[in-house]
Amino acid sequence: GWDMKKVEGSQQFFPADLVLLAMGFLGPEARVLGDEIEKDARKNVKTPAGKYCTNVEGVFAAGDARRGQSLIVWGINEGRMAAREVDLYLEKNTNLPVTGGIVKRTAHEILGRVAEVN
């Protein structure tokens, strides 16, 4: 396992509008979800093919957590797709863009996609 330790005098402060944390590939989700969340053979968070929901209700995975260490462009793309799936899960509707721009869907199509996610 891993353990963080405080090092006196090592603190630095940087003004920022946005901070993105890259925590490495040590599996910090295990500390939050324990053994509840299913993993694939490579120890990545397991999701159905083409989806971002996990076996834990209301928990979604994307990017390195889902596919393993990869290019940042894959993480960004999966983050966008996962955001759409989360939006559908929470709101039963989404207008979030996908690759190629905003896709308008009928209520019937949206409800069908929500049923697939659940």
DRENTORBA-878228 format. One record per atom (N, C-alpha, C): residue in three letters; atom name; z, y, x. Coordinates in steps of 0.05 Angstrom, whole numbers, padded with zeros to 5 digits, m for minus. Example, Ala and Ser with C-alpha at 12.3 -4.5 7.8 and 13.67 -1.06 7.14 Angstrom:
+------+------+--------+--------+--------+
: resn : name :     pz :     py :     px :
+------+------+--------+--------+--------+
:  ALA :    N :  00156 : m00114 :  00264 :
:  ALA :   CA :  00156 : m00090 :  00246 :
:  ALA :    C :  00156 : m00066 :  00264 :
:  SER :    N :  00142 : m00045 :  00257 :
:  SER :   CA :  00143 : m00021 :  00273 :
:  SER :    C :  00157 :  00001 :  00258 :
+------+------+--------+--------+--------+
END
This chain:
+------+------+--------+--------+--------+
: resn : name :     pz :     py :     px :
+------+------+--------+--------+--------+
:  GLY :    N :  00000 : m00024 :  00016 :
:  GLY :   CA :  00000 :  00000 :  00000 :
:  GLY :    C :  00000 :  00025 :  00017 :
:  TRP :    N :  00002 :  00047 :  00004 :
:  TRP :   CA :  00002 :  00073 :  00018 :
:  TRP :    C :  00025 :  00089 :  00008 :
:  ASP :    N :  00033 :  00108 :  00024 :
:  ASP :   CA :  00055 :  00125 :  00017 :
:  ASP :    C :  00050 :  00153 :  00030 :
:  MET :    N :  00054 :  00174 :  00014 :
:  MET :   CA :  00051 :  00201 :  00025 :
:  MET :    C :  00078 :  00210 :  00035 :
:  LYS :    N :  00077 :  00225 :  00057 :
:  LYS :   CA :  00102 :  00235 :  00069 :
:  LYS :    C :  00098 :  00265 :  00074 :
:  LYS :    N :  00120 :  00280 :  00068 :
:  LYS :   CA :  00119 :  00309 :  00073 :
:  LYS :    C :  00123 :  00314 :  00103 :
:  VAL :    N :  00106 :  00332 :  00113 :
:  VAL :   CA :  00108 :  00339 :  00141 :
:  VAL :    C :  00115 :  00369 :  00142 :
:  GLU :    N :  00139 :  00375 :  00151 :
:  GLU :   CA :  00148 :  00403 :  00152 :
:  GLU :    C :  00129 :  00421 :  00168 :
:  GLY :    N :  00124 :  00445 :  00157 :
:  GLY :   CA :  00107 :  00464 :  00171 :
:  GLY :    C :  00077 :  00458 :  00168 :
:  SER :    N :  00069 :  00438 :  00153 :
:  SER :   CA :  00041 :  00432 :  00150 :
:  SER :    C :  00028 :  00444 :  00126 :
:  GLN :    N :  00043 :  00459 :  00110 :
:  GLN :   CA :  00032 :  00471 :  00085 :
:  GLN :    C :  00014 :  00494 :  00091 :
:  GLN :    N : m00008 :  00495 :  00077 :
:  GLN :   CA : m00027 :  00517 :  00078 :
:  GLN :    C : m00036 :  00524 :  00050 :
:  PHE :    N : m00041 :  00549 :  00045 :
:  PHE :   CA : m00049 :  00558 :  00018 :
:  PHE :    C : m00076 :  00572 :  00021 :
:  PHE :    N : m00095 :  00564 :  00003 :
:  PHE :   CA : m00122 :  00576 :  00003 :
:  PHE :    C : m00128 :  00585 : m00026 :
:  PRO :    N : m00135 :  00611 : m00030 :
:  PRO :   CA : m00142 :  00620 : m00056 :
:  PRO :    C : m00168 :  00605 : m00065 :
:  ALA :    N : m00169 :  00596 : m00090 :
:  ALA :   CA : m00193 :  00582 : m00100 :
:  ALA :    C : m00195 :  00584 : m00130 :
:  ASP :    N : m00220 :  00583 : m00139 :
:  ASP :   CA : m00225 :  00583 : m00168 :
:  ASP :    C : m00225 :  00554 : m00178 :
:  LEU :    N : m00232 :  00535 : m00161 :
:  LEU :   CA : m00234 :  00507 : m00169 :
:  LEU :    C : m00226 :  00490 : m00145 :
:  VAL :    N : m00211 :  00469 : m00150 :
:  VAL :   CA : m00203 :  00451 : m00129 :
:  VAL :    C : m00210 :  00422 : m00138 :
:  LEU :    N : m00225 :  00408 : m00122 :
:  LEU :   CA : m00232 :  00380 : m00127 :
:  LEU :    C : m00218 :  00363 : m00106 :
:  LEU :    N : m00203 :  00344 : m00116 :
:  LEU :   CA : m00188 :  00327 : m00097 :
:  LEU :    C : m00204 :  00301 : m00092 :
:  ALA :    N : m00207 :  00294 : m00067 :
:  ALA :   CA : m00219 :  00269 : m00059 :
:  ALA :    C : m00197 :  00252 : m00047 :
:  MET :    N : m00186 :  00234 : m00062 :
:  MET :   CA : m00162 :  00220 : m00054 :
:  MET :    C : m00168 :  00194 : m00038 :
:  GLY :    N : m00193 :  00188 : m00034 :
:  GLY :   CA : m00199 :  00163 : m00019 :
:  GLY :    C : m00203 :  00140 : m00037 :
:  PHE :    N : m00203 :  00116 : m00026 :
:  PHE :   CA : m00209 :  00092 : m00040 :
:  PHE :    C : m00186 :  00073 : m00040 :
:  LEU :    N : m00162 :  00083 : m00045 :
:  LEU :   CA : m00138 :  00067 : m00043 :
:  LEU :    C : m00128 :  00057 : m00070 :
:  GLY :    N : m00142 :  00063 : m00092 :
:  GLY :   CA : m00134 :  00053 : m00118 :
:  GLY :    C : m00110 :  00066 : m00130 :
:  PRO :    N : m00109 :  00093 : m00131 :
:  PRO :   CA : m00086 :  00107 : m00142 :
:  PRO :    C : m00083 :  00101 : m00172 :
:  GLU :    N : m00104 :  00092 : m00186 :
:  GLU :   CA : m00101 :  00086 : m00214 :
:  GLU :    C : m00082 :  00064 : m00219 :
:  ALA :    N : m00077 :  00047 : m00200 :
:  ALA :   CA : m00058 :  00025 : m00203 :
:  ALA :    C : m00030 :  00036 : m00207 :
:  ARG :    N : m00023 :  00058 : m00195 :
:  ARG :   CA :  00003 :  00070 : m00199 :
:  ARG :    C :  00006 :  00081 : m00227 :
:  VAL :    N : m00015 :  00089 : m00239 :
:  VAL :   CA : m00014 :  00100 : m00266 :
:  VAL :    C : m00016 :  00078 : m00287 :
:  LEU :    N : m00035 :  00060 : m00284 :
:  LEU :   CA : m00041 :  00040 : m00304 :
:  LEU :    C : m00031 :  00012 : m00297 :
:  GLY :    N : m00021 :  00009 : m00274 :
:  GLY :   CA : m00011 : m00018 : m00265 :
:  GLY :    C : m00033 : m00038 : m00265 :
:  ASP :    N : m00028 : m00062 : m00274 :
:  ASP :   CA : m00047 : m00083 : m00275 :
:  ASP :    C : m00063 : m00084 : m00301 :
:  GLU :    N : m00058 : m00064 : m00319 :
:  GLU :   CA : m00071 : m00064 : m00345 :
:  GLU :    C : m00101 : m00061 : m00343 :
:  ILE :    N : m00110 : m00045 : m00325 :
:  ILE :   CA : m00139 : m00039 : m00324 :
:  ILE :    C : m00154 : m00061 : m00309 :
:  GLU :    N : m00176 : m00070 : m00322 :
:  GLU :   CA : m00192 : m00092 : m00309 :
:  GLU :    C : m00208 : m00081 : m00286 :
:  LYS :    N : m00211 : m00098 : m00266 :
:  LYS :   CA : m00227 : m00091 : m00242 :
:  LYS :    C : m00250 : m00112 : m00240 :
:  ASP :    N : m00271 : m00103 : m00227 :
:  ASP :   CA : m00293 : m00122 : m00222 :
:  ASP :    C : m00288 : m00137 : m00196 :
:  ALA :    N : m00307 : m00153 : m00188 :
:  ALA :   CA : m00303 : m00169 : m00164 :
:  ALA :    C : m00300 : m00152 : m00138 :
:  ARG :    N : m00310 : m00127 : m00139 :
:  ARG :   CA : m00307 : m00109 : m00116 :
:  ARG :    C : m00282 : m00092 : m00118 :
:  LYS :    N : m00265 : m00097 : m00138 :
:  LYS :   CA : m00241 : m00081 : m00143 :
:  LYS :    C : m00245 : m00053 : m00153 :
:  ASN :    N : m00269 : m00049 : m00165 :
:  ASN :   CA : m00275 : m00024 : m00178 :
:  ASN :    C : m00266 : m00026 : m00207 :
:  VAL :    N : m00261 : m00003 : m00220 :
:  VAL :   CA : m00253 : m00004 : m00249 :
:  VAL :    C : m00277 : m00015 : m00264 :
:  LYS :    N : m00271 : m00035 : m00281 :
:  LYS :   CA : m00292 : m00049 : m00296 :
:  LYS :    C : m00298 : m00035 : m00322 :
:  THR :    N : m00324 : m00030 : m00327 :
:  THR :   CA : m00333 : m00019 : m00353 :
:  THR :    C : m00357 : m00035 : m00362 :
:  PRO :    N : m00363 : m00035 : m00388 :
:  PRO :   CA : m00387 : m00049 : m00398 :
:  PRO :    C : m00412 : m00036 : m00385 :
:  ALA :    N : m00433 : m00051 : m00383 :
:  ALA :   CA : m00458 : m00041 : m00371 :
:  ALA :    C : m00467 : m00016 : m00386 :
:  GLY :    N : m00473 :  00005 : m00371 :
:  GLY :   CA : m00483 :  00030 : m00382 :
:  GLY :    C : m00463 :  00046 : m00397 :
:  LYS :    N : m00437 :  00038 : m00395 :
:  LYS :   CA : m00416 :  00053 : m00410 :
:  LYS :    C : m00394 :  00060 : m00390 :
:  TYR :    N : m00376 :  00077 : m00399 :
:  TYR :   CA : m00355 :  00087 : m00381 :
:  TYR :    C : m00327 :  00082 : m00392 :
:  CYS :    N : m00325 :  00069 : m00415 :
:  CYS :   CA : m00299 :  00062 : m00426 :
:  CYS :    C : m00288 :  00037 : m00411 :
:  THR :    N : m00262 :  00035 : m00410 :
:  THR :   CA : m00249 :  00012 : m00397 :
:  THR :    C : m00236 : m00005 : m00418 :
:  ASN :    N : m00223 : m00026 : m00409 :
:  ASN :   CA : m00209 : m00043 : m00428 :
:  ASN :    C : m00183 : m00030 : m00439 :
:  VAL :    N : m00175 : m00008 : m00428 :
:  VAL :   CA : m00152 :  00007 : m00437 :
:  VAL :    C : m00161 :  00029 : m00456 :
:  GLU :    N : m00151 :  00029 : m00480 :
:  GLU :   CA : m00159 :  00048 : m00501 :
:  GLU :    C : m00156 :  00077 : m00491 :
:  GLY :    N : m00178 :  00092 : m00493 :
:  GLY :   CA : m00177 :  00120 : m00486 :
:  GLY :    C : m00179 :  00126 : m00456 :
:  VAL :    N : m00184 :  00105 : m00440 :
:  VAL :   CA : m00187 :  00109 : m00411 :
:  VAL :    C : m00215 :  00104 : m00403 :
:  PHE :    N : m00227 :  00123 : m00388 :
:  PHE :   CA : m00255 :  00121 : m00380 :
:  PHE :    C : m00256 :  00123 : m00350 :
:  ALA :    N : m00277 :  00112 : m00338 :
:  ALA :   CA : m00281 :  00113 : m00309 :
:  ALA :    C : m00309 :  00120 : m00302 :
:  ALA :    N : m00313 :  00134 : m00280 :
:  ALA :   CA : m00340 :  00142 : m00271 :
:  ALA :    C : m00340 :  00146 : m00241 :
:  GLY :    N : m00363 :  00147 : m00230 :
:  GLY :   CA : m00366 :  00153 : m00201 :
:  GLY :    C : m00355 :  00131 : m00184 :
:  ASP :    N : m00342 :  00139 : m00162 :
:  ASP :   CA : m00332 :  00120 : m00142 :
:  ASP :    C : m00312 :  00100 : m00154 :
:  ALA :    N : m00296 :  00109 : m00174 :
:  ALA :   CA : m00277 :  00091 : m00186 :
:  ALA :    C : m00291 :  00068 : m00201 :
:  ARG :    N : m00314 :  00073 : m00212 :
:  ARG :   CA : m00329 :  00053 : m00227 :
:  ARG :    C : m00349 :  00038 : m00211 :
:  ARG :    N : m00363 :  00051 : m00192 :
:  ARG :   CA : m00385 :  00038 : m00178 :
:  ARG :    C : m00379 :  00033 : m00149 :
:  GLY :    N : m00357 :  00043 : m00139 :
:  GLY :   CA : m00350 :  00041 : m00111 :
:  GLY :    C : m00361 :  00065 : m00096 :
:  GLN :    N : m00355 :  00066 : m00070 :
:  GLN :   CA : m00363 :  00089 : m00054 :
:  GLN :    C : m00394 :  00092 : m00055 :
:  SER :    N : m00402 :  00117 : m00061 :
:  SER :   CA : m00431 :  00122 : m00064 :
:  SER :    C : m00436 :  00151 : m00059 :
:  LEU :    N : m00460 :  00160 : m00065 :
:  LEU :   CA : m00468 :  00188 : m00061 :
:  LEU :    C : m00456 :  00205 : m00082 :
:  ILE :    N : m00450 :  00230 : m00075 :
:  ILE :   CA : m00437 :  00248 : m00094 :
:  ILE :    C : m00455 :  00254 : m00118 :
:  VAL :    N : m00481 :  00253 : m00115 :
:  VAL :   CA : m00499 :  00258 : m00138 :
:  VAL :    C : m00495 :  00236 : m00159 :
:  TRP :    N : m00489 :  00212 : m00151 :
:  TRP :   CA : m00483 :  00191 : m00170 :
:  TRP :    C : m00457 :  00197 : m00185 :
:  GLY :    N : m00437 :  00206 : m00170 :
:  GLY :   CA : m00412 :  00213 : m00182 :
:  GLY :    C : m00415 :  00236 : m00202 :
:  ILE :    N : m00430 :  00256 : m00195 :
:  ILE :   CA : m00435 :  00279 : m00213 :
:  ILE :    C : m00449 :  00269 : m00238 :
:  ASN :    N : m00470 :  00253 : m00235 :
:  ASN :   CA : m00485 :  00243 : m00258 :
:  ASN :    C : m00467 :  00226 : m00276 :
:  GLU :    N : m00452 :  00208 : m00264 :
:  GLU :   CA : m00434 :  00191 : m00280 :
:  GLU :    C : m00412 :  00207 : m00293 :
:  GLY :    N : m00403 :  00228 : m00280 :
:  GLY :   CA : m00383 :  00245 : m00292 :
:  GLY :    C : m00393 :  00259 : m00317 :
:  ARG :    N : m00418 :  00268 : m00316 :
:  ARG :   CA : m00431 :  00280 : m00340 :
:  ARG :    C : m00434 :  00259 : m00362 :
:  MET :    N : m00443 :  00236 : m00355 :
:  MET :   CA : m00447 :  00215 : m00376 :
:  MET :    C : m00420 :  00206 : m00388 :
:  ALA :    N : m00400 :  00204 : m00371 :
:  ALA :   CA : m00373 :  00196 : m00380 :
:  ALA :    C : m00362 :  00218 : m00398 :
:  ALA :    N : m00367 :  00244 : m00391 :
:  ALA :   CA : m00358 :  00266 : m00408 :
:  ALA :    C : m00370 :  00264 : m00436 :
:  ARG :    N : m00395 :  00257 : m00438 :
:  ARG :   CA : m00408 :  00253 : m00464 :
:  ARG :    C : m00394 :  00230 : m00479 :
:  GLU :    N : m00388 :  00208 : m00466 :
:  GLU :   CA : m00376 :  00186 : m00479 :
:  GLU :    C : m00347 :  00193 : m00488 :
:  VAL :    N : m00333 :  00208 : m00472 :
:  VAL :   CA : m00306 :  00217 : m00480 :
:  VAL :    C : m00308 :  00236 : m00504 :
:  ASP :    N : m00328 :  00254 : m00504 :
:  ASP :   CA : m00332 :  00272 : m00526 :
:  ASP :    C : m00338 :  00257 : m00552 :
:  LEU :    N : m00355 :  00237 : m00550 :
:  LEU :   CA : m00361 :  00220 : m00573 :
:  LEU :    C : m00336 :  00205 : m00583 :
:  TYR :    N : m00320 :  00195 : m00564 :
:  TYR :   CA : m00295 :  00181 : m00571 :
:  TYR :    C : m00275 :  00199 : m00585 :
:  LEU :    N : m00272 :  00224 : m00575 :
:  LEU :   CA : m00252 :  00242 : m00586 :
:  LEU :    C : m00262 :  00257 : m00611 :
:  GLU :    N : m00287 :  00266 : m00610 :
:  GLU :   CA : m00297 :  00284 : m00631 :
:  GLU :    C : m00317 :  00270 : m00650 :
:  LYS :    N : m00325 :  00246 : m00644 :
:  LYS :   CA : m00345 :  00231 : m00660 :
:  LYS :    C : m00372 :  00246 : m00660 :
:  ASN :    N : m00376 :  00264 : m00641 :
:  ASN :   CA : m00401 :  00279 : m00639 :
:  ASN :    C : m00402 :  00292 : m00611 :
:  THR :    N : m00426 :  00297 : m00601 :
:  THR :   CA : m00428 :  00311 : m00576 :
:  THR :    C : m00454 :  00326 : m00574 :
:  ASN :    N : m00453 :  00349 : m00562 :
:  ASN :   CA : m00477 :  00364 : m00555 :
:  ASN :    C : m00479 :  00368 : m00525 :
:  LEU :    N : m00463 :  00352 : m00510 :
:  LEU :   CA : m00464 :  00354 : m00481 :
:  LEU :    C : m00491 :  00345 : m00470 :
:  PRO :    N : m00501 :  00358 : m00450 :
:  PRO :   CA : m00528 :  00351 : m00440 :
:  PRO :    C : m00527 :  00325 : m00424 :
:  VAL :    N : m00550 :  00312 : m00424 :
:  VAL :   CA : m00554 :  00288 : m00408 :
:  VAL :    C : m00577 :  00293 : m00389 :
:  THR :    N : m00584 :  00274 : m00373 :
:  THR :   CA : m00607 :  00277 : m00356 :
:  THR :    C : m00631 :  00284 : m00373 :
:  GLY :    N : m00645 :  00305 : m00367 :
:  GLY :   CA : m00668 :  00313 : m00383 :
:  GLY :    C : m00662 :  00334 : m00403 :
:  GLY :    N : m00636 :  00343 : m00405 :
:  GLY :   CA : m00629 :  00365 : m00423 :
:  GLY :    C : m00613 :  00355 : m00447 :
:  ILE :    N : m00610 :  00373 : m00467 :
:  ILE :   CA : m00594 :  00366 : m00490 :
:  ILE :    C : m00611 :  00349 : m00509 :
:  VAL :    N : m00599 :  00327 : m00518 :
:  VAL :   CA : m00612 :  00309 : m00536 :
:  VAL :    C : m00599 :  00312 : m00563 :
:  LYS :    N : m00614 :  00321 : m00583 :
:  LYS :   CA : m00604 :  00323 : m00610 :
:  LYS :    C : m00605 :  00296 : m00624 :
:  ARG :    N : m00584 :  00289 : m00636 :
:  ARG :   CA : m00582 :  00263 : m00650 :
:  ARG :    C : m00574 :  00267 : m00679 :
:  THR :    N : m00583 :  00249 : m00696 :
:  THR :   CA : m00575 :  00250 : m00724 :
:  THR :    C : m00547 :  00239 : m00726 :
:  ALA :    N : m00533 :  00246 : m00748 :
:  ALA :   CA : m00506 :  00236 : m00753 :
:  ALA :    C : m00506 :  00205 : m00752 :
:  HIS :    N : m00526 :  00192 : m00763 :
:  HIS :   CA : m00528 :  00163 : m00763 :
:  HIS :    C : m00528 :  00152 : m00734 :
:  GLU :    N : m00544 :  00164 : m00717 :
:  GLU :   CA : m00546 :  00156 : m00689 :
:  GLU :    C : m00519 :  00159 : m00674 :
:  ILE :    N : m00507 :  00182 : m00679 :
:  ILE :   CA : m00481 :  00188 : m00666 :
:  ILE :    C : m00460 :  00168 : m00675 :
:  LEU :    N : m00457 :  00163 : m00701 :
:  LEU :   CA : m00437 :  00144 : m00710 :
:  LEU :    C : m00443 :  00116 : m00700 :
:  GLY :    N : m00468 :  00108 : m00697 :
:  GLY :   CA : m00475 :  00082 : m00685 :
:  GLY :    C : m00466 :  00080 : m00656 :
:  ARG :    N : m00469 :  00102 : m00641 :
:  ARG :   CA : m00461 :  00102 : m00613 :
:  ARG :    C : m00430 :  00101 : m00611 :
:  VAL :    N : m00416 :  00115 : m00629 :
:  VAL :   CA : m00387 :  00115 : m00629 :
:  VAL :    C : m00377 :  00086 : m00635 :
:  ALA :    N : m00390 :  00073 : m00654 :
:  ALA :   CA : m00382 :  00045 : m00660 :
:  ALA :    C : m00386 :  00027 : m00636 :
:  GLU :    N : m00407 :  00032 : m00621 :
:  GLU :   CA : m00412 :  00016 : m00596 :
:  GLU :    C : m00390 :  00020 : m00576 :
:  VAL :    N : m00382 :  00045 : m00573 :
:  VAL :   CA : m00361 :  00052 : m00553 :
:  VAL :    C : m00334 :  00040 : m00561 :
:  ASN :    N : m00328 :  00040 : m00586 :
:  ASN :   CA : m00303 :  00029 : m00596 :
:  ASN :    C : m00306 : m00001 : m00599 :
+------+------+--------+--------+--------+
END
